[in-house]
Amino acid sequence: MVSKSVLVTGGAGYVGSHACKALAAAGYLPVTFDNLERGHADAVKWGPLVVGDLRDPGAIQLALTEHRPSAVLHFAAYAYVGESVQRPADYYANNVFGTANLVIACLDLGVANLVFSSSCATYGFGSSRPMTEQTPQRPINPYGWTKLSGEHLISHVGGTQGLSFAILRYFNAAGADGEGDLAERHDPEPHLIPRIIQAASGTLPYLDVFGRDYETPDGTCIRDYVHVTDLAQGHVRALDHLLSGGQNLILNLGSGEGHSVMELIGTVEELLGRKVPLRFGPRRAGDPAAFVADPTRARQLIGFDTPHSGIREIVATAARGFGLEVDQAVTA
């Protein structure tokens, strides 16, 4: 009988905790493996918590031996682009060496299925057209390079040693659990939508907008925002695919829709009924004008869907995660 236990590295973090909830709803037992450096123990609600660090090979070996999972969902990583530029060695040690330790442990202990949380940061510069899985991967920051290194390692091992894998390159994770069980909690908060909400609520004095002279309709950057609940469900679908004997996968997970910075600001102002104080500055180096996914393959191969990724639902659930009231009539 296939074990219903699934080890979730980084399961106390933002996307990982939402994935644990989705796994439990699908009948799996998520076992969270997290060092709690950036995760939250109180976000582990649907299975046991193992406190450990992937940079410690013995810790991951022990967790796999004790829980004997049928698969691993691998979210554990440092994921701040700016920080990766300042601390590249830390990012390689955590993201690349940690992934290598995990892969070796899976091979040693016969865990044959791995779902890897990768990133659109592996593509590098954006494009005016939606990005497919064949878009050249040319990262422009250490974070992107560490994710691409993880992809290469997993692909090579899968090709020579029989590890079944799904590599999921997702775009901008956003929103929060619609039932209020989980929220986005980063300190400091690097993501745009929470920062807009914080500026609207007075937690931040203003929102910095970097560049308003891009070749976009309103001059600000366009990105693809995918609700974290939809991302979590995509991981469950990829896991189901592997456990049923499906082929290895490399997929984009995104909504396929782009939204500009000013559009997001307008949506927050409408839903919260508050103005967002702004401070405009020059473009940041390396920021492309547009970055939007083509999720066609994910839809075709695993039935990936994004019913929660409308921008109003993303903003509304994110705002409720901060304890803010949103007018239901406005979100309809």
N, C-alpha and C positions, 0 to 999 in steps of 0.2 A: 504494500500500500504506500502511495506517495505521501510523504509527510505534509501536513497542512501548516507546519511552522515555516516562517519566512524571516530570515535575519534582515533587519533594516538598519544599515549603518547611517548615522545622522538622523535617526528617527525621532529625536527630540527637537529637531530644527523645523523651520518653516514648511518647506515642501515635504520633508520626511514625515512629519507628524500628520499632515493631511493624508499622505499615502497610507500610513498605519490605519487611520480611520476607514479608508476605502478598502484596505485589505480585510479588516475585520468584518465589514459589511458583506464582503464576497466570500466569507467562510474560512479565511485564513487566520492563523495566529501570528501577529507581528511581534517579533522579538527585537526590541530596540537596542542597538549597540551604539553608544554615544559617550564622548568624554565630558559632555556638559560644559565645554568651554564657551560655546555659543548657543547650545540648545537649552531647553528648559525641562526639568524633570516633571513638572506638573502638566506638560503636554503629552506625556506618555500615559495613555488612558485605556488602551485596547490590548495590552499584552505586557509581558515583563520588560524591565529595564536592566540591561547589563552595562555598567559604567566601565568603559575601556577606551583605549586609543589605538587607532590603526597603525600608529608608528611603533607600537609594541607588538611584535609578531606573536608572542606568547599569549597575549590577551585575546587576540582574534582566534587563535587556534583553540583556546579554552572555550570560548563562546560557541564555536561551531561544534566542538566535541560534545558539549553539554546539551545543546538544543537540537542538533541534527536536522537542520532545515533542508527543505527541498530546493531552496533557492536563496539568493541574496539580492536585495535591492540596495544599491550603493549610492547614497546621497552625501556621505561625509566628505566635506571639502571646505576650504576657505574659498570665498566667492565674491570678494570685493575687488573690482578692477583697479581702483586707485591704490588700495593697499598692496595689491600684487606688484605694482610698480615700485613701491617703497620697500617692500620686503619680499623680493622674489625667491630668496633661498628658503624662507619659511613656506612659501606656497609650493615649491617643488618638494620639500621634505614631507609636507602634509598630504598634498594632493597626489603626487606621483609615487613617492615611496610608500605611502599608505595604501594606495591602490595596488601596488606590486605585492605588498605583504598580504593583502586580502586575496588576490588571485592565487598566490602560492598556497595559502591556507586552503582555499577551495579545492585546488588540485590535490593537495596532500590528503584531504579528508573526504574526497569524493562528492563535493557539492558541485553539481554539473550545470547549474543555471544561474546566470548573472544578468541583472538589469542595471545598466549604468546611466546615472544622471550626468549627461554631458550638456553642452551649451552652444548656442548660436555664436558665442564669442570665438569659436574655432574658425568661423568664416572670415573674421577680420573686418574689412571695410564693407559697408552696405552696398546696396544696389537699388536702382529705381524699379527693378522688377523683383517679384517674390523669389526667395531663395529656395532652391531645391536641394536635395541631398547631394547632387553632383556639383553644386557651386564650389569652386576651389576654396580650400581651407588655408588661409594665410593669417593666422592670429597676429594681433598688433599689441598684445600686452601679455605679461607672464601668466595671468589667469587663463587666458585662452590657450596658451601653449601647454599649460599643465593638463587641461581637459583634453587637448588633442593628443598629448602623450599617453594619457589613460586610454583613449580610443585605440591608439596604435597597439599598446600592450595587450588589451583585451582581444582585439582582432587577430593579432599574431598567435596568441595562445589558443584562441578558438579555432584557428586554421590548422594548428599542428597538434594540439593536445585535447581536442574534443570538448572544450568548454562552450556550451550554448549561451549565446548572449543577445541582448537587445541594447543598443546604444541609442539613447533618446536625447536629441539635441533640442532643448526647449528654449523658447524665446522669453519674453519678459513675464515671469510669474507675478501674479497680482491677485488682489482680493483676499478674502478670508472665508472660513467655513460658514455656510449660510445658516446653520443651526446654532451658531455661537459657541461651539465647543473649543474652537481654536482661533487665534488671531496672529497677525504678523507682528513679531517683536524682535527688532534688531536694535542694537545700541553700539555705535550710532546707527541711525536709519539711513541707508544709502539709496533707497528706491524712491522713484519719482512720485508715485501716487500717494503713498503715506506722507511724504514730505509736503505735498500740496495740501493734504488734509490737516497736517500739523500747522501749516501757515494759516489756513483758514480758521482754525480753532484757537490760534494764539500761542500754541506751544513753540512755534518758531516765529521770529519777528518778521520774516519775509521768506519768499521762495526765490532762490537764484535761478534765473533762466539764462542758459548759456547759448547765445547766438539767436538772432532773429533775422538772419540774412541768408538762410538756406534756400535752395531751389525747391521749396514746398509751397503749398497754397497760402499758408500764413507766415512763412519764413522760419518756423521752428521745426525741430526734429520730429520725425515720424517713427513710431515703434509698434510692434505687434505685442499686444497684451493678452495673455491667456490666463484664465481663472485657475487658481491653485487647485480647486476641486476637480476641474477638468484634467489638469495635469496628473493629479493623483489617480484618477480613473484610467488615464492612458497607461500608467505604470502597471496597474492591475491587468489591463487588457494585454499588455506585452508579456507579463508573467504567464497569464493563461495560455497565450500563444506558445511560449517556450515549453511549458509543462505538457502541452498536448502534442509535442513533437514537431512544432513548427520550425521553419528555417531561421537562421540568425537574421537580426534586423538592425538597420541603421535608419532612423526616422527623425524627421522634424516634428516637434509638437508645438504648434502655434495656432492662432485663430485664423490666420490668413487675411486679417484686416489690420490696417494701419491707423493709428491715431496720433495727432500731433500734440506737442506740449500745451499749446494754447487751447486745443480742444479739451484736453483733460482738465485744465484749469476751469474752463467754462462749465464743464460737467459738475465738478466739485462745487462751484459757486451756486449752480442751480439746485443741486440736491441738498446742500446744507443751508442755503439761504444766507451765505456769508461771502464777503469779498476776500479774495486772496491777495495780500500785499506782495508785490513783485519787485525784484531788483534785476535788471537786465545787465548781462555782461557779455564779453566776447565768447566766441566758440571755444570749446575745449579741444585740445589737440586729439585727433583720432576719432572724433565723433562723426559718424556718417550721417547724411541727410535722412536716409530711410533704411529701415531694417525690418522686413516683413517676411514671414514664412510662407512657403508653399507646402501645406500639410497633406497633399493629395495621397502620397504613399501611405501615410499613417491611417488615413481614412479607409483606404482600400485594403490594407493588410491586417489591421487589428480593429477596424471599426471605430477608430478614434473620433470623438465628437466633442464639440465645445458649446453645450447648451447654456453654460453659465458665463460665457466670455463676452457678452454684451457689455459695453463700457459702463453703462449705468449700474448693472448688477455688480460689476467689479468694484466700482467706487462705493456703492451702497454697503456692500459687505465689508469692505476695508474700513469705512467710517464707523460701522457698528462695532468692529473690532477695537476701535478706540473709545468705545462707549458713547458715541454720538448718535443722536436721533436723526433719522432720515424720513422725510415725508413719503409714505407709501404711494400716494397719488402721483408724486413727481417721478418716482422710479418706474412707473408702469409704462 
